[in-house]
Amino acid sequence: MSTIDLLSRPIAFHRAYVDLGVGVTGALMLSQCCYWRSRTNRTDGWFYKSQAEWQQETGLGRREQETARKRLVQAGFLSEDRRGVPAKLYFRVNTDALEVALSGLAARMAESANQVCTGTTSRMAESANQECTKAPNRAGGKRQSITEITTETTSEITAEETSGPDRPDTVEPIVVEPPEPESEPKRPEAAIQSGKHWGTAEDLELAQWMWVSISEQLGDDRPRKPNIASWANSVRLMRECDNRKPVHIKALFAWCRKHAFWSSNVQSPCKLREKWSQLVTQRNRDRDAALPAANRSQQIEEQNKAVGTAWAARKSMGQPAGEVYNHE
């Protein structure tokens, strides 16, 4: 194809779109969107256009396209939707919003022209002498309307270029992707929150105590500090979903710290929740072997009560809660 043939296919550019506040690049992209809107086979007006195709047709680079699209979407003239796998970006012109905006623009232009031609002020009268002159004579040729110009100068793509599954004139099944999950709302009762993980002040305090207990037991060999919000969330789930009392959670975790096997296998509230039934069974079995049957229930209740009393005492004195069980 010769250079002259390439230059014989200009892009239709509607100058009026610039006055809608979308800039020159936005007006250029909107002009091309209106062109493809009338040529897609979809009844809902959606058409697909890749970034490379936009650049080939309009000459706009990636950043220029993004700026133009952002302005058009914010103005309400263009809608975007990602569909399919892999995702493709579809476009649709919001004709109602565009018609309203153009009608308002036409009204403003008519009012401005009326003021210019009626000679409201001396400056406007001077302008009227330039703007409201007679039409040129027949020798000057027939005027051509904007509609005639822009309709005939829109670039036409050949049938070979518009064929294929990725072109806007090809009917494809619409695949609606699920909406992206919204960010987690802020919870007024949360003392700590990280995404979907959160816990109350009681949950946070118990989670911090668990970490202190492990740190004091392992010393320099302790693992890296965990996500405390995740730990507090596990404590909260044990309370709310499993109906575990905080005093029982503390007692069972303290028992794990002293057990030869479970001290290395239960080092987080999440693992404590997962192994709860197995841990309680093991603890009761150990107590059965060490206590007479008559004193078994009373001893369990006294130990749980002692745990709660020690916890409250340490908390009221402002001492680290991780030392509660070091003196049992």
Number of C-alpha atoms within 10 A of each C-alpha: 5 6 7 8 8 10 9 10 14 15 20 20 21 18 14 13 22 16 13 18 13 23 15 16 22 24 23 23 25 24 21 20 19 15 17 21 21 11 13 18 16 15 7 9 17 18 26 21 16 13 13 12 13 17 14 11 14 17 15 19 14 13 9 15 20 15 15 21 22 15 19 24 16 11 15 16 21 20 15 15 15 15 17 13 8 6 11 14 14 17 21 19 22 16 15 11 14 18 12 11 18 16 12 13 16 13 12 12 12 12 11 11 15 13 15 22 17 11 15 12 11 10 10 17 17 13 14 19 13 12 13 12 8 8 9 10 8 8 6 8 8 10 9 8 8 10 9 9 13 16 12 13 14 16 16 13 10 8 8 7 9 14 12 11 10 15 17 22 18 16 14 13 8 8 11 10 12 7 6 6 6 6 8 11 9 12 12 8 10 18 16 19 20 14 11 12 18 26 26 20 14 15 26 24 17 24 26 18 18 22 21 16 23 21 17 14 15 12 10 8 10 12 12 7 8 10 11 22 24 23 24 29 25 23 31 25 19 22 15 11 9 12 10 15 12 17 16 14 19 22 17 17 23 20 15 20 20 13 14 9 10 17 16 13 14 20 18 18 26 18 12 22 19 12 14 18 11 10 19 13 11 13 15 13 11 11 16 14 10 10 12 11 11 8 10 15 13 10 14 13 11 11 13 16 15 17 20 17 14 17 21 14 14 15 14 9 9 9 12 14 21 20 16 23 18 10 6 9
